[in-house]
């Protein structure tokens, strides 16, 4: 089990940081579409313990379990979780297995992502239906240093996950809370065309 540390930074668009990344980083994975399913037991056992069980369909399919680490030094704006992940070759069968074990899908979310490498950190450009974000993964100190290098303000770093950020987005606009956040078919098609990728 590995310890994952990450921070998210809300941005207006990707034009400036993309230019910076071209000069200071290496493109690892070009733009692609991700569809995520989050599972829990009916009584919310995993969420109540701070666990996340996620099935992600992207360039490959992965099953991921995240949980709070037993011991860690807290860094403001940085989320730290222990992570177990494996590649799945049949997401439909995996979903059936989870259902047979009593797990239920509690939410879905989608994003378009591209990944860059800067020093020891992975810098992800994430486009969601409610906003644009830069996510930096690495060690706590490296994350904030990398943020500065690519022109982000470390003071804007948040340790919130996308589900919580989506709820903040809805609350600010006095909109009813919903769990899932996905693109409409029209939005997905238009963004695929804009980013130059195949429509999923």
C-alpha positions as CSV (number, residue, x, y, z in Angstrom):
1,X,0.0,0.0,0.0
2,X,1.4,3.4,-1.0
3,X,0.9,6.8,0.6
4,X,-0.6,9.2,-1.9
5,X,-0.5,13.0,-1.3
6,X,-2.3,15.4,-3.5
7,X,-3.6,19.0,-3.7
8,X,-6.2,20.6,-6.0
9,X,-6.0,24.1,-7.3
10,X,-9.1,25.8,-8.9
11,X,-8.2,27.7,-12.1
12,X,-10.2,29.7,-14.6
13,X,-8.7,27.9,-17.6
14,X,-5.6,25.9,-18.7
15,X,-4.0,28.3,-21.2
16,X,-1.4,29.8,-19.0
17,X,-0.4,26.6,-17.1
18,X,-0.3,24.6,-20.3
19,X,2.3,27.0,-21.7
20,X,4.3,26.8,-18.5
21,X,4.2,23.0,-18.5
22,X,5.5,22.8,-22.0
23,X,8.6,24.7,-20.9
24,X,9.0,23.1,-17.4
25,X,7.5,19.6,-17.7
26,X,7.0,16.5,-19.8
27,X,3.6,15.4,-21.1
28,X,2.9,11.9,-19.8
29,X,-0.7,11.3,-20.9
30,X,-2.6,13.4,-23.4
31,X,-6.2,14.4,-22.9
32,X,-8.5,11.5,-22.3
33,X,-11.9,10.8,-20.8
34,X,-12.5,9.2,-17.4
35,X,-15.7,7.7,-16.0
36,X,-15.7,6.8,-12.3
37,X,-18.0,4.7,-10.1
38,X,-17.8,4.9,-6.3
39,X,-19.1,2.0,-4.3
40,X,-20.1,1.6,-0.7
41,X,-22.1,-0.7,1.5
42,X,-25.8,0.2,2.0
43,X,-25.2,1.8,5.4
44,X,-22.3,3.9,4.2
45,X,-19.7,1.9,6.1
46,X,-16.7,2.9,3.9
47,X,-17.5,6.6,3.7
48,X,-18.0,6.8,7.5
49,X,-14.4,5.5,7.9
50,X,-13.0,7.8,5.3
51,X,-12.5,5.0,2.8
52,X,-13.1,5.3,-1.0
53,X,-13.7,2.3,-3.3
54,X,-13.6,3.4,-6.9
55,X,-13.8,1.7,-10.3
56,X,-12.4,3.9,-13.0
57,X,-12.7,3.4,-16.8
58,X,-10.2,5.5,-18.7
59,X,-7.2,4.5,-20.9
60,X,-7.3,1.4,-18.8
61,X,-9.7,0.2,-16.0
62,X,-8.6,0.3,-12.4
63,X,-10.1,-0.6,-9.0
64,X,-8.8,1.6,-6.2
65,X,-9.2,1.6,-2.5
66,X,-8.1,4.7,-0.6
67,X,-8.1,5.1,3.2
68,X,-6.7,7.5,5.8
69,X,-3.1,6.7,6.8
70,X,-2.5,5.5,10.4
71,X,0.2,8.1,11.0
72,X,1.0,11.2,9.0
73,X,2.1,14.8,9.5
74,X,-0.8,17.0,8.4
75,X,0.1,19.6,5.7
76,X,-2.5,22.4,5.1
77,X,-4.1,22.0,1.6
78,X,-2.6,18.6,1.1
79,X,-4.7,15.4,1.2
80,X,-2.8,12.2,2.2
81,X,-4.3,8.7,1.8
82,X,-3.1,5.2,1.6
83,X,-3.9,3.6,-1.7
84,X,-4.2,0.1,-3.2
85,X,-4.8,-0.1,-6.9
86,X,-5.0,-2.9,-9.5
87,X,-5.8,-3.1,-13.2
88,X,-9.1,-4.7,-14.1
89,X,-9.7,-6.3,-17.5
90,X,-13.5,-6.6,-17.3
91,X,-15.3,-3.8,-15.6
92,X,-18.7,-5.3,-16.1
93,X,-17.7,-8.5,-14.2
94,X,-16.0,-6.5,-11.5
95,X,-19.2,-4.5,-11.0
96,X,-21.1,-7.7,-10.7
97,X,-18.7,-9.0,-8.1
98,X,-19.0,-5.9,-6.0
99,X,-22.8,-6.1,-6.2
100,X,-22.6,-9.8,-5.1
101,X,-20.6,-8.8,-2.1
102,X,-23.2,-6.2,-1.1
103,X,-21.7,-3.1,-2.4
104,X,-23.8,-0.5,-4.3
105,X,-22.9,2.3,-6.6
106,X,-23.4,5.6,-4.6
107,X,-22.2,8.1,-7.2
108,X,-20.6,8.5,-10.7
109,X,-18.3,11.3,-11.8
110,X,-16.6,12.1,-15.0
111,X,-13.7,14.3,-16.1
112,X,-11.3,14.9,-18.9
113,X,-7.6,14.7,-17.8
114,X,-4.1,15.2,-19.1
115,X,-1.0,14.4,-17.1
116,X,2.4,16.0,-17.0
117,X,5.5,15.3,-15.0
118,X,7.4,18.2,-13.3
119,X,10.3,17.1,-11.1
120,X,9.0,14.4,-8.8
121,X,5.4,15.4,-9.1
122,X,2.5,14.5,-11.5
123,X,0.5,17.5,-12.6
124,X,-3.0,16.7,-13.8
125,X,-5.2,19.1,-15.7
126,X,-8.8,18.2,-14.9
127,X,-11.9,19.4,-16.7
128,X,-15.1,18.6,-14.9
129,X,-18.7,19.6,-15.6
130,X,-18.6,22.2,-12.8
131,X,-15.1,23.6,-13.1
132,X,-11.4,23.4,-14.1
133,X,-8.7,22.2,-11.7
134,X,-5.0,21.4,-11.5
135,X,-4.2,18.4,-9.3
136,X,-0.6,17.8,-8.2
137,X,0.4,14.5,-6.8
138,X,3.7,13.8,-5.0
139,X,5.1,14.4,-1.5
140,X,3.7,17.2,0.6
141,X,6.7,19.5,0.3
142,X,7.2,18.7,-3.4
143,X,3.6,19.5,-4.2
144,X,3.7,23.1,-2.9
145,X,7.1,23.7,-4.5
146,X,5.9,22.4,-7.8
147,X,2.7,24.5,-7.6
148,X,4.9,27.6,-7.3
149,X,7.1,26.5,-10.2
150,X,4.1,26.2,-12.5
151,X,2.6,29.5,-11.5
152,X,0.0,28.4,-9.0
153,X,-0.5,30.1,-5.6
154,X,0.1,27.5,-2.8
155,X,-2.4,29.4,-0.7
156,X,-5.2,28.3,-3.0
157,X,-4.4,24.6,-2.5
158,X,-7.3,22.5,-1.2
159,X,-7.3,19.0,0.2
160,X,-11.0,18.5,-0.7
161,X,-12.1,15.8,-3.1
162,X,-14.1,16.5,-6.2
163,X,-17.3,15.3,-4.6
164,X,-16.9,17.9,-1.8
165,X,-15.9,20.6,-4.3
166,X,-19.0,19.8,-6.3
167,X,-21.2,20.2,-3.3
168,X,-19.5,23.5,-2.5
169,X,-20.3,24.6,-6.1
170,X,-24.0,23.7,-5.7
171,X,-24.3,25.3,-2.3
172,X,-22.9,28.6,-3.5
173,X,-25.5,28.7,-6.2
174,X,-28.4,27.6,-3.9
175,X,-28.8,24.4,-6.0
176,X,-30.1,21.1,-4.7
177,X,-27.4,18.7,-3.6
178,X,-26.8,15.7,-5.8
179,X,-24.0,13.1,-5.6
180,X,-23.1,12.4,-9.2
181,X,-21.5,14.9,-11.5
182,X,-21.3,13.8,-15.2
183,X,-21.4,15.6,-18.6
184,X,-24.4,15.5,-20.8
185,X,-24.0,13.7,-24.1
186,X,-23.8,17.0,-25.9
187,X,-21.2,18.4,-23.5
188,X,-19.1,15.3,-23.8
189,X,-19.2,15.2,-27.6
190,X,-18.3,18.9,-27.8
191,X,-15.4,18.6,-25.4
192,X,-14.0,15.6,-27.2
193,X,-14.1,17.5,-30.5
194,X,-12.4,20.5,-28.8
195,X,-9.7,18.4,-27.2
196,X,-9.2,16.3,-30.3
197,X,-10.0,12.9,-28.8
198,X,-12.5,10.1,-29.7
199,X,-16.0,10.3,-28.2
200,X,-16.4,7.5,-25.6
